């Protein structure tokens, strides 16, 4: 039975989990925003301290591959790749929005519903996709500016379930009667466990040397202006 370390750094929470097959063994999360660089390695150490396992027991490492925070994704990816090289084990890439959707389906399973995860991309923009209750991709991942007409393509659906840290700012804009909002669905390493195990069983691994996170949008640095 494979032992898998899952790393989730795509958003505010720095989260790691250890699982055997599809069963969660231990979870460590730091909910202090922008603490990934200082807390990721510490969280991994604590994860193993709380179990009978060590790094050398790992079968694979799974990384939440995006979309999400550019900096967070870089930190998680560099750590995962370094461990994979050192331990000579495979790397698994888990789609961040799919893992978020998996969590929403577990919390609120609704027949014939469409599930729309939203990750905050600043202002009125979100990273999103649309999935069925069976986790089939209906609308590919994209950056979407939210307006009152953003979900018109799905107004005939029985229900559209909306969730994630980008959904709160949409509540006053999206007024379709078939929209349901779910609270407290977060990007967490525990949501990756089932998906990572399925990918492991299928031998669906990333090329450790060339793997890059799915940023979706290019990183834009803010330049400070010098005033004289």
HELIX and SHEET records of a PDB file:
HELIX    1   1 UNK A   36  UNK A   49  1                                  14    
HELIX    2   2 UNK A   55  UNK A   57  5                                   3    
HELIX    3   3 UNK A   70  UNK A   87  1                                  18    
HELIX    4   4 UNK A   96  UNK A  107  1                                  12    
HELIX    5   5 UNK A  152  UNK A  154  5                                   3    
HELIX    6   6 UNK A  168  UNK A  170  5                                   3    
HELIX    7   7 UNK A  189  UNK A  192  5                                   4    
HELIX    8   8 UNK A  193  UNK A  201  1                                   9    
SHEET    1   A 5 UNK A  23  UNK A  30  0                                        
SHEET    2   A 5 UNK A  14  UNK A  20 -1                                        
SHEET    3   A 5 UNK A   3  UNK A   8 -1                                        
SHEET    4   A 5 UNK A  60  UNK A  64  1                                        
SHEET    5   A 5 UNK A  90  UNK A  94  1                                        
SHEET    1   B 5 UNK A 137  UNK A 145  0                                        
SHEET    2   B 5 UNK A 125  UNK A 132 -1                                        
SHEET    3   B 5 UNK A 114  UNK A 120 -1                                        
SHEET    4   B 5 UNK A 160  UNK A 163  1                                        
SHEET    5   B 5 UNK A 179  UNK A 181  1                                        
END                                                                             
